Amino acid sequence: MKRHLLKIAFVGTLLPFVSCSVLKNSAMKTADNFPKQSLEAHRGGRGLYPEGSFAAMKNAIDLPKVTTLEMDCHITKDRKVVVFHDDYLNPKFVLKPNGSEISEKDKTLKIYNIRYQDLIKYDIGSKFYKDFPDQKKQITRIAKLADLIDSTEMYASQKRKTPMFYNIEVKSREDKDGIYHPKVEEFIDLMVQVITDKKITSRTVIQSFDSRAIKYLHKAYPQIKVSYLIDANYGKSIEQTTTALGFNPFIISPYYKMVTADFIKQCHKAGIKVIPWTVNTKEDIEQLQKLKVDGIISDYPNLF
């Protein structure tokens, strides 16, 4: 642990020193307090408000059944951790600082190539987004993870008797290292620094499709719960998955159409929770809950 902290200090991202035993004890207590049904607002609930925004998170906090705020992170050119799903400024819903459309030739404006002081000038909430026609439109800026946590923690403390949980995704992929994001270890170190600084470690799950990220998190930050995301093309059994990872993750989060009673049985036998994504109809939510999933991730948290 000390050796790892020294390594982070060298790159200028020193985490506060906390003994492994204290962190592990904290994590064990939180595992007991983890919601029996983790009802998660995907990107804050992008079917209702601009994704990853405080307005979306605020609305999710106002919905009494929501337990968890789900969000994605990327890293800017100046190494700020920002809340945004895509690794580029998506022309479907992003407008330039002057309010104009992003053209086809500019559609690869990479988050990793832009400093935060420039990134914040883009509007991600005013343009009509045909994939989510009911989304409330308002000028919205890409938030730093640290700022969004500050806002949600303050608002939740006023509205809730118990604090919110967080499900935060590392948006990394091996073939994009050094192009769309830093190496996965640095990416995670920067994220964990924010989460630790904001004192939400015990209420946070970090998720990723990238098995490298899951393995690194487990090794370097055993106090943090991890969720392994898998898509519809994933072909390994639960046993093959845990063998490949070298441990049993806290959660396996599959594409919702993959979920069967047998899949859940295999996971639960291994002590792994099942929280499928992204479930956007009341009928599908109820059907999955009948199968005894441990939570639901939805763009429409008002359906819970």
NORGIVEN-V844351 format. One record per residue. N is the residue number from 1. PSI is psi as a letter, one per 30 degrees, with the letter a starting at -180 (none if undefined). OMEGA is omega in radians with two decimals (* if undefined). NEAR is the number of other ideal C-beta (glycine too) atoms within 12 Angstrom. Layout:
n: [N:N]
psi: [PSI:PSI]
omega: [OMEGA:OMEGA]
near: [NEAR:NEAR]
This chain:
n: [1:2:3:4:5:6:7:8:9:10:11:12:13:14:15:16:17:18:19:20:21:22:23:24:25:26:27:28:29:30:31:32:33:34:35:36:37:38:39:40:41:42:43:44:45:46:47:48:49:50:51:52:53:54:55:56:57:58:59:60:61:62:63:64:65:66:67:68:69:70:71:72:73:74:75:76:77:78:79:80:81:82:83:84:85:86:87:88:89:90:91:92:93:94:95:96:97:98:99:100:101:102:103:104:105:106:107:108:109:110:111:112:113:114:115:116:117:118:119:120:121:122:123:124:125:126:127:128:129:130:131:132:133:134:135:136:137:138:139:140:141:142:143:144:145:146:147:148:149:150:151:152:153:154:155:156:157:158:159:160:161:162:163:164:165:166:167:168:169:170:171:172:173:174:175:176:177:178:179:180:181:182:183:184:185:186:187:188:189:190:191:192:193:194:195:196:197:198:199:200:201:202:203:204:205:206:207:208:209:210:211:212:213:214:215:216:217:218:219:220:221:222:223:224:225:226:227:228:229:230:231:232:233:234:235:236:237:238:239:240:241:242:243:244:245:246:247:248:249:250:251:252:253:254:255:256:257:258:259:260:261:262:263:264:265:266:267:268:269:270:271:272:273:274:275:276:277:278:279:280:281:282:283:284:285:286:287:288:289:290:291:292:293:294:295:296:297:298:299:300:301:302:303:304]
psi: [e:e:e:e:e:e:e:e:e:e:g:g:h:k:l:k:k:k:k:e:e:e:e:e:e:e:e:e:e:e:e:e:f:k:k:e:j:j:j:k:j:j:g:f:i:f:f:e:l:k:k:g:l:e:e:e:e:e:e:e:e:f:j:f:f:k:f:k:j:k:l:l:k:l:k:l:e:g:h:k:j:l:j:k:e:l:g:l:j:j:f:e:g:k:k:l:f:g:f:l:l:k:l:e:f:g:f:h:j:k:e:f:g:k:l:e:f:e:e:f:f:k:k:g:f:e:k:k:j:f:f:i:f:g:k:k:k:l:k:k:l:k:k:k:e:e:e:e:e:e:e:e:e:e:e:e:f:f:f:l:f:l:l:l:l:k:j:k:k:j:i:l:k:e:f:g:k:f:e:f:l:l:k:e:e:e:e:e:e:e:e:e:e:e:e:e:e:f:h:g:e:f:g:k:k:k:l:l:f:j:f:e:e:e:e:e:e:e:e:f:i:f:f:k:k:l:k:j:k:k:a:f:g:k:g:l:l:e:e:e:e:e:e:e:e:g:l:j:l:e:k:k:j:l:k:f:f:f:k:l:e:e:e:e:e:e:e:e:e:g:g:k:l:j:j:l:l:j:j:g:k:e:e:e:e:e:e:e:e:f:f:h:l:g:l:k:k:k:f:i:f:f:f:none]
omega: [-3.13:3.14:3.13:3.13:3.11:3.11:3.14:3.13:-3.11:3.14:3.02:3.14:-3.08:3.05:3.06:-3.11:3.05:-3.08:3.13:-3.07:3.12:-3.11:-3.13:3.11:3.12:-3.11:-3.14:3.11:-3.09:3.09:3.10:-3.10:-3.13:-3.08:3.08:2.98:3.13:-3.11:-2.86:3.08:-3.08:-3.06:-3.11:-3.07:-3.00:3.03:-3.03:-3.11:3.11:-2.99:3.07:-3.07:3.06:3.12:3.11:-3.12:3.13:3.12:3.12:3.11:3.13:3.13:-2.94:-3.10:-3.12:3.12:-2.89:3.07:-3.13:-3.14:-3.11:-3.12:2.98:-3.11:3.13:3.13:3.13:2.98:3.00:3.09:-3.09:-3.12:-3.14:-3.07:-3.05:3.11:3.06:-3.14:-2.98:-3.13:3.14:-3.06:-3.13:3.06:3.11:3.14:3.13:3.10:-3.13:3.14:3.01:-3.07:3.14:-3.11:3.14:-2.98:3.09:3.05:-3.02:3.07:-3.06:-3.13:-3.03:3.05:-3.06:-3.13:3.07:-3.13:-3.07:-3.14:-3.13:-3.12:-3.11:-3.03:-3.05:-3.06:3.08:-3.07:-2.98:3.11:-3.13:-3.02:-3.12:-3.12:3.12:-3.05:3.10:3.11:-3.05:3.13:3.06:-3.06:2.92:3.13:-3.11:-3.12:-3.13:3.09:3.10:-3.09:-3.10:3.13:-3.14:-3.11:-3.13:3.14:3.13:-3.00:-3.01:3.03:3.10:-3.07:3.11:2.93:-3.12:3.01:-2.97:-3.04:2.96:-3.11:-3.12:3.06:-2.99:-3.10:3.12:3.10:3.09:-3.13:3.13:3.12:3.09:3.06:-2.97:-3.14:3.12:3.10:-3.09:3.11:3.14:3.11:-3.09:3.09:3.13:-3.11:3.13:3.12:-3.10:3.04:3.09:-3.09:-3.07:-3.14:-3.05:2.92:3.02:-3.07:3.07:2.94:-3.06:-3.11:3.08:3.14:-3.13:-3.13:-3.13:3.11:-3.11:-3.11:-3.02:-3.07:-3.08:3.13:-3.08:3.10:-3.12:3.09:3.14:3.14:3.07:-3.08:-3.02:-3.12:-3.10:-3.03:-3.08:3.03:3.10:3.13:3.10:3.14:-3.12:3.09:3.14:3.12:-3.09:3.11:3.09:3.12:3.12:-3.11:2.80:-3.04:-3.08:2.92:-2.89:-3.11:3.09:-2.95:3.05:3.10:-3.13:3.10:3.14:3.13:3.12:-3.14:-3.10:3.08:3.12:-3.14:-3.09:3.09:3.13:3.12:-3.06:3.06:-0.63:-2.92:-2.91:3.01:3.12:-3.12:-3.13:3.11:-3.11:3.14:3.13:3.10:3.05:3.11:3.08:2.97:-3.07:3.13:-3.12:3.00:-3.06:3.01:-3.07:-3.11:3.06:3.13:-3.11:*]
near: [21:14:12:24:25:14:18:26:17:13:20:14:29:20:31:19:16:23:14:19:13:17:28:21:17:26:28:18:17:25:23:13:18:28:29:16:24:41:36:46:48:44:47:51:43:44:30:36:37:42:43:45:41:34:33:43:45:32:31:47:35:25:30:16:26:42:35:46:48:47:48:41:47:42:44:33:21:21:26:33:43:45:47:46:33:34:32:27:37:29:23:22:34:38:30:22:20:10:14:15:22:26:14:9:9:20:18:20:30:25:42:36:23:31:18:29:17:21:34:26:21:37:27:43:31:23:28:17:28:10:18:28:13:18:32:25:22:20:21:34:30:42:38:33:43:26:26:42:35:21:28:43:29:20:24:31:15:14:21:23:9:16:28:41:41:47:46:48:43:48:37:39:24:18:13:26:21:18:19:29:40:32:25:33:28:29:45:43:35:37:50:40:30:36:38:32:23:29:19:34:35:29:34:41:46:47:45:39:29:32:32:27:41:40:25:30:40:28:21:30:36:26:33:41:45:41:46:44:39:38:19:16:11:23:12:21:19:30:16:15:28:26:14:21:31:15:22:27:37:39:41:45:46:42:24:34:21:29:36:20:16:15:31:28:18:25:37:21:16:26:18:32:34:43:47:41:41:36:37:29:18:17:13:25:32:16:20:38:29:14:26:23:39:34:44:46:50:40:36:35:42:24:28:31]
